[in-house]
Amino acid sequence: YTESDIPLNYLKKGDNVLEFEIDKGDYVIENIRVLVEVIEERAEYSFSLSDSEFYDVNSGNLDVLLEASFNNYAEGDEARVYINDKSFVIEVDDFVDEVISEYVEAGKNFIRVRPLNGFEVTDLRVRFV
């Protein structure tokens, strides 16, 4: 049993196709189950990087920093952060700052924070440092 989140920007309105691809061997895939979870209040944010800002990030001259604050969390709580088509898990604290330079692209970028426990995101910012 494997659980995997599909980034929202991979889905389109209407029908979507789920394809499986292997590079070695033979596999039989049976009993595929796709569970769609609809969240009414989804915290999704976006920001843009100009070509020159992206060049500075790629060159190591500029870092992109994600800053977040949380409420009603317990020690050890975690959140999954989705940036474009990549994701990572952070441990929740009063204030979290995480360098996200390796996840950004030139142009528009999307961020979604999914709490893995019962807490809420109270503030989310992206800064260039």
N, C-alpha and C positions, 0 to 999 in steps of 0.2 A: 504494500500500500504506500503510495507516494502522493503527497499533496503539493501542488504547485500553483502559484498565483500567476495569472496571465495579465500582463500590464494592460490597462484600459486603452492605450493608444494602439494596441494590436487588434482591437475589436472594431467592427464597423456595424452600422445599423443594418438590421436584417439578419440573414443567415451568415454564419461563420463556419469555416472548415478547420478541423483539427487534424493535422497530418503528423505521422510518426515516421522517423527516418533513422536507419541504422547504417553503420559503415562496415560491420563485420558480422558474420554468423547469420543464423536464422532464428526468428522469434515468432511465437504465436501470442497475439495480444487478444485477450478475451475480457469480457465483462468490464468494459470501460464505462466509467460513471463520471459525468461532468456535473458538478454542483455549482449553481450560480447563486451567489450571495448578493442581494441588493441591499445596499446601505443608503438610507435616505439622506443622512447628513455626512457626506464624504468630504473630508478635508483634502482638497487638491489645489495645489498652487502652481503658478508658472512664473518664470522669469526668462529674460533673453540675454544672450551674450552676442555682442557685435563680433565681427570677424577679427578685429584688432584685439578685443578682450580675450577671445578664444586663443589667438596666437600667443598672447602673454601668459595665459593659463598653461597652454601646451608647452611653452618654453620654460616653465618653472619660475617666471618672473612675477606671477600673480596666483594666489590661491583663492578658491571659492569656498566659503565657510558657511555651513548650515548651523544656525542657532535656533534652539527650541526650548520652550519652557513647558512644564507639565503640571497637572493638578490631580489630586486624589490617587496617587500612585503609592505602591509599597516597595520596599527594598527588593531588588531583584527583578522588578518588572521590566519588560522589554517592548520595543516597538520595531516593526519592520518599516524601513524607509525605502520607497520606490523612487528612483530618479530615472526618467525616460524608460528604457527597457531593462534597467539593472536594479538590484536591490541589495540591502544589507540590514543587519540587525544592530540596534543600539540599546545599551542599558539606560534606563530612564533615571534621571536625577532631577533636582530642582531646575537645573540649567544644563543643557548639553550643547557643546560646540564641536562640530565634526567637519574636517576638511573633505569636501566632495568633488575636488577638482577632476579626479579620474572618471567621474560619472557624467560630466557635462558635455554638451555639444554646442557648436556654433548655432546661433539662432534661438528658437524657443525651446525651453526645457520645462519639464513637468515634474513636480514633487508630490508624493502622497505619503502620508504617515499613517500606518495601521497599528494601533495599540494591540499588543498581544495579550493584554490583561485589561481590567476595568479602570482605565484612567483616561484623562482627556488632554489634548494638546491645547495650551492656552496662548502660545505665541510661537510664530515660526518666521524666521528671517533668513535671507541670503545676503552675505556681504562679500566683497572682494577685498582681500588683504595682501 
